[in-house]
Amino acid sequence: MEEKPRYRAWFESLRNPAERHGLDEVVYTDADGGLLQVVHDMDELRKTSAEEWRELFDRRAHSSQWPYGSGVWGKKEWVLPEVSPENVVSMYEGNTNLFWAERYGREIGLEDLWLKLCGNTHTGSFKDLGMTVLVSQVKEMRARGGQIPAVACASTGDTSAALAAYAAAAEIPAIVFLPRGKISTAQLIQPVANGAMVFALDTDFDGCMNIVKEVAEKDGIYLANSMNSLRIEGQKTVGIEIVQQFDWEVPDWIIIPGGNLGNVSALAKGLDMLLDLGLVDRKPRIVCAQAQHANPLYRAYQRGFETFEPIHARPTLASAIQIGNPVSYEKAVDALKRYDGIVEEASESELAEACAEADRTGLFNCPHTGVALAAMKKLIARGDIRSQDRVVVVSTAHGLKFVDFKVAYHEMRIEGIDSSFPNPAIELPADYQTVRDTMLREIETRFGA
Ligand SMILES: *Cc1c(COP(=O)(O)O)cnc(C)c1O
């Protein structure tokens, strides 16, 4: 067996490393209300050489040996070493495709542009990576007699979809709180279909967050939001996986959209482990991209991270990142400082046009990926990113979850956005002559010399 139970991990206060808790304790913050993080016994992990880790991870990827074929559980020793394999709740998330966006790169002046399609996974967003870990830990705790009646989250859509699916697979009751009318139909129907208890509340994400925290505190419901640092452990595999997919070579840039800022923190945490355990010896630079309508991190960055002020996030097409008071702010700032980070923002028009422009080259981007693409274009224009640099854009969700936005764009119905690349369907009677005339005219205008 490959199982190596000697590895250990625990919760530790971010500000006070002396405060520790077991991963089977129901605890989300430290004694002062600050963030916890999962810390691993690095000395124990170091007893295995970098070469052995690389070899083990490569061998497991895509295998059918439960649960190691999952991108997350293939790194089980680095993620959640003590959970027993029979309590792992996995849908073989991770190991998503990383591909060379040759045409799009060429059009915007990059030779070596790659997209990491985290949306090509069970529920259509990277949230699966963290949720498999959290729900597995809950299943383990319940199996050992822990009293956890249900798991709950506040969500801008994708978190609730992931929670509902994993909880359903494990037969654990799930409760989700969504801001009414602020998420896409595809996102709403996922927890509904998976049998979760779905509350659509008259508030925004931050308002839902307050409710779920209260329910966790007063009613013993297990909190599945990313302030629960178990999620970060799964999400951190994205950075490890990117490097692994380049045969353990580190790219120059990784660009990722940020809302609650768990994901950018997770990305850096995974890279930290690669460096710490000697699997790589250099760092990429990290760019966190925010929607201008929900940009508290960008504003803090402009002030050299001297001060942080929560903002009231305004509606954005990138609805999953409409967050004004990000839970993982502190972790994100640390992460950006370690990785010579940059924060950039994108307006509604910039993100929509970036999505559409890239879609024309065969991609199918969600609006959050559009935020990252728009930020990248600004960095290219400024000369921060150079044409030969190897750049990876983390695409966080599948475009099919956000078709309402794409339809509106191509029908030129989004207020304040010009739709520079519209391509609406041409509606005609089923008459050969009319079709032919239109077709030839369109070929001439679109592709003519
Ligand atoms: C959750 C989410 C994000 C933002 O991740 P954070 O950890 O909240 O910063 C970005 N894109 C999509 C599609 C998401 O679902």
The ligand as a Gaussian input file, in Angstrom:
#p B3LYP/6-31G(d) Opt

LIG

0 1
 C      -14.953000      31.338000      -6.105000
 C      -14.593000      31.757000      -7.462000
 C      -13.562000      32.689000      -7.711000
 C      -12.840000      33.404000      -6.623000
 O      -12.110000      32.618000      -5.724000
 P      -11.800000      33.213000      -4.290000
 O      -11.162000      32.126000      -3.538000
 O      -13.136000      33.619000      -3.704000
 O      -10.924000      34.408000      -4.490000
 C      -13.232000      32.980000      -9.018000
 N      -13.885000      32.411000     -10.039000
 C      -14.884000      31.530000      -9.843000
 C      -15.560000      30.957000     -11.033000
 C      -15.270000      31.175000      -8.558000
 O      -16.263000      30.314000      -8.388000

